[in-house]
């Protein structure tokens, strides 16, 4: 079974959450907000590239827009394999945390 | 939003595009821009900037990090390989280093040759006047023109900003106080000379220095020689004991890369009073330099000049030549009418390229030959995820790494050999390792060599399929071997070609030097004439002849090796259309006898015929041929001065000057007046001394000289040295090309040696088995060397026609040339073969003599 790294997990979830609007800048914002940490755009690209190679995400070139000086955006969507991987990761995590007490209170 | 801040700095977007995969580049720039703009708007421009640069910086660092991790591995492997195969590495690096050192030395030389005359201000507007002389059966180009022509074009054409004629003066004795020296580097020029050619002045003003007739401008060295540390301005130099010249300017020493050379300059005006005829239209003894207005087309101007002379100076039309302008920057390398030292620039650049190529081929050969041992590495790298591009980069990098090592070594070699090279080439090239041009050129050489040498191994090795290789199917086989064969053939073709060229060039130059000269240059000493000598010449001659060691004494108005004034003549039976420019040397009785020149018809001048002084001339074979006379004796010749004389004899051609060119037609006359100024200026006395007692003869001459001419130091020169001077340039080139061809062959052999020893090593087992099965040492030798012999023979077949064509083109430059002989080609081939065989057989012998047991135990 393929487990996701934390960065991959962050980004996949961000894409899922953003839905139609998932291109790099909102992804960066989302990830920074959730992790409360500065990320470089470069690290987003690298992770996205890796995810794409693993077929966890698909990307599509958007229409060029005037606001970005004619430079188009690349939109990402999570594939079913990606969803599968997220699910698996979540289950492993859950199994790890199961029965652990005294660290977090829900 | 359209403000400048919305755009990313160019460097940033460039970096982003280049660091990210292609498909991301464009959108990524957009992403960065969006965040950048947002930060700039919501927070501040400064923050946006800081954010951007941190992003870029960390991206670069990150990419470097991975690069460095791999680089470390590559370097480690390169070092290990170098260390494990010490012999091959040595051959590679030594070959490359020698090749690169050659290439860089030649580069320095070429750079020096191309830099000639470029130090003048506005050099692109400066031209040298040349003319094409059309004569029946012969057209030639010359850059000798008359002072009158210079005056005409300066006065008539507004396009010409300035024009100056320059003319070398005969050797002069200069005195200042008790210092007296003969000076050979004196020239006379028009006042505007320094306006055109900007030789820098140290003292005095370039605009006014030459205005006065008694002015003289000297170089630093001359100033030092006569005046020491005193200020030379305003000091006087006494000319031949009678004329005072006032120093009005001191210029820097003439740089080595100037084709015009002189030490002292005077105004041509002096000639107007002493020898006005010299300034006439027919006296084509000056070189003329002009500065044109910007944007003037020299070709059109040339046509205009010709047309104007036709119209305005019909009296000169009969001397009409096609006048044209040669750019000053070409004056050194391009002889007027084509050819010239530029050929050497081409030849040497080609040799540099060849030598470098041969060294590269060595590298390729050894690298592919070693491919089997590298195959496993390639396989493993592929397995852990290297792609082909990375491997290509690795091998190219490795060759660059080797080349860089070689480069460091070659710098060392250059440092050592530059003085030797300078001595041979007659240059004063200095090398500045920090000169940006040198750094640029040497980096270019490093990259060229590295990429060429590494190209094949990189492409070849990176193709290995991982599975095959790791399974042990090292098919280092056919493709590699075939390619190596091509390389060895190329390499040996180049080497054999160079050998053939070297031999033929030798033959041609020896032929020129030793071809029957038509005169005897041995045991002859000449003394330049001086004032007083003329009127005492007869007395000196008679007294000298009394000395038993002096065989004969004669005189000529100019050294026969020096170009002479030419003029048009008329003769009985001349075709109206025909025009013939000849030289008219003045000689004393006994000239032909002293130089052992043979007559083919008629007689020498003789005192028995008193009319000879005014009424007789002797022509040379060439003149006779050009005049197209059947029975020359008694035919009358009319000179430009109006004098007519009849031909009394025909003398064989004598080759006093470089035999690259044909002999000049000459008409000899007897010197009527030994006291003429012309004779005192340029004349020489020839003394033939009994062989074996040269010293005694010269000292007798010196005594005589001192008695007659106490004011002038005695000087003498050997005639054979003056004649040999013509070949000095070519001899230099010959020596240089010798060294380079030897080096090329040496490098080829180095490579062959490496290849042979590698082959022998690879076939150790095979050799062992063969020996066990009864092969003799001889068989093994034959087996190993036979293969190479085949290639070298094949290389010969390619090299021969190529060399033949190249040499054929070169020989066309010579009026007198040898025929190429077939044995030269064969000999060069055999020589290359022998060298190759010797190289290979050392290795073959070694493996043939090993005990088969050792061989079979191997591995």
Interface residues (C-beta under 8 A of the other chain):
Chain A: X23 X24 X25 X28 X40 X41 X42 X45 X49 X61 X67 X68 X69 X71 X72 X73 X74
Chain B: X1 X6 X7 X19 X20 X21 X24 X26 X27 X28 X29 X30 X31 X32 X33 X34 X35 X38 X54 X55 X58 X59 X62
